[in-house]
Amino acid sequence: MTACDIDIDFDLVFREDDFRQRFLRGEEEKSGFADIEAKAKAVLSDEPWCPPTTETYVAAYCPPIVAVFLYRIDTQHPVALEDEDGFLEWAWVLVGDLPPLYILYMPIADGLDALRCYVGVYQTWLKRFDAGLPLEEIADLKVPHDEEHAEMLRVRAKLLTEFFLENERPPLFPGSQG
């Protein structure tokens, strides 16, 4: 997948400011959102290859379980990543009750696709862990390689699948409410 192949459904994501105005009420909700968004942004800013972001979108928000953000990356920055088709312009970041994850170069259209990918990555990690296979191939996951953490991932991935992926429940994906 190349940087130019990504087709985002902007009817199902919200600019951060628009999301704050439409869906957050009271200072406690706004403060909680700011904390979660800061954690998501830190997932990218902690990576030496990632330039600053220029735009923030919200694709899913159900604190503290999961939040899905979409970031536009500054392609003019000296450390911007480039492949044969152009600069990496978009990054999905998921934070919540599972360890955070960023997703690049994947054909993700919206928050539901991003959540499917997120759960899929953790299910792959679990399959490899259960089979005793090396986990270094999934290097972006910062998860201790032990049974306690594997069980935690198993339970959370199952809950995300049952309560959100199978039901597509609002307010997880407010853009899909019409």
Secondary structure, DSSP 8 states (H G I E B T S, - for coil): --GGG----TTS-EEHHHHHHHH--HHHHHHHHHHHHHHHHHHHHTSTT---EEEEEEEEEETTTEEEEEEEE-TTSTT--EETTEE--EEEEEEESS--EEE-S----SHHHHHHHHHHHHHHHHHHHHTT---GGGTT----SSHHHHHHHHHHHHHHIIIIITT--TTSSGGGG-
